[in-house]
Amino acid sequence: MRRADLKGADLRNVNLSLAYLGQANLHNANLTGANLMGCDLIKADLRNADLANADLRRANLYKADVTSAQLAQAKSLEGAILPDGGRHE
């Protein structure tokens, strides 16, 4: 699903674990409660995406367009690679 256009999509509670969403357009997408564990989100556009209660354990968010405020709403970021390349503890 590389470069998928999911702008504004309703993806509440969807299971996208281990999905490859590199460079995907998820601008304004509703990802509330989504399982994004191990998901590849490198360079994904997550501007204004709702990540409330989303599971981002071990997700790769390297260079993703997402704010720290959005990430703070996630259920878990354990082991995730953050946009700056650092790993969340």
C-alpha positions in Angstrom: 0.0 0.0 0.0 3.0 2.3 -0.6 1.9 5.8 -1.5 -1.8 4.8 -0.9 -4.2 7.8 -0.9 -6.2 7.4 2.3 -6.8 11.1 2.9 -9.7 11.6 5.2 -10.4 7.8 5.4 -12.3 6.4 8.3 -10.0 3.7 9.6 -11.2 3.5 13.2 -10.3 0.2 14.9 -8.8 -1.2 11.7 -6.0 -3.8 11.9 -3.1 -2.6 9.8 -0.4 -4.3 11.8 2.7 -4.9 9.7 1.2 -3.0 6.7 3.6 -1.1 4.4 2.2 2.4 4.3 5.4 4.2 3.3 4.7 7.7 1.8 0.9 7.1 2.2 -1.4 10.0 2.4 -3.3 9.7 5.7 -4.0 13.4 6.0 -7.1 13.9 8.2 -7.6 10.1 8.5 -9.4 8.8 11.5 -7.1 6.1 13.0 -8.7 6.1 16.4 -8.1 2.7 18.0 -6.3 1.4 14.9 -3.7 -1.4 15.3 -0.6 0.0 13.5 1.8 -2.3 15.4 4.9 -2.8 13.3 3.5 -0.7 10.5 5.9 1.0 8.1 4.9 4.6 8.0 8.1 6.1 6.6 7.5 9.5 5.1 3.7 9.1 5.6 1.6 12.2 5.7 -0.2 12.0 9.0 -1.1 15.7 9.3 -4.2 16.1 11.3 -4.8 12.4 11.5 -6.5 11.2 14.7 -4.2 8.7 16.5 -6.2 8.6 19.7 -5.7 5.1 21.3 -3.9 3.8 18.2 -1.3 1.1 18.8 2.0 2.2 17.3 4.2 -0.3 19.0 7.3 -1.0 16.8 5.9 1.2 14.0 8.4 3.0 11.8 7.5 6.7 11.6 10.9 7.9 10.3 10.4 11.2 8.5 6.6 10.9 8.9 4.7 14.2 8.9 3.2 13.9 12.4 3.3 16.1 15.5 4.4 15.1 19.0 0.9 16.1 20.2 -0.6 13.5 17.8 1.8 10.8 19.0 1.0 11.6 22.6 -2.6 10.4 22.0 -1.5 7.0 20.9 -2.1 4.0 23.1 1.5 2.8 22.8 4.7 3.9 21.0 6.8 1.2 22.7 9.8 0.4 20.4 8.6 2.8 17.6 11.0 4.6 15.4 10.1 8.3 15.7 10.1 10.9 12.9 13.6 12.1 13.9 15.0 8.5 13.7 15.2 8.0 17.5 13.6 5.0 19.1 10.8 5.3 21.7 11.6 3.5 24.9 
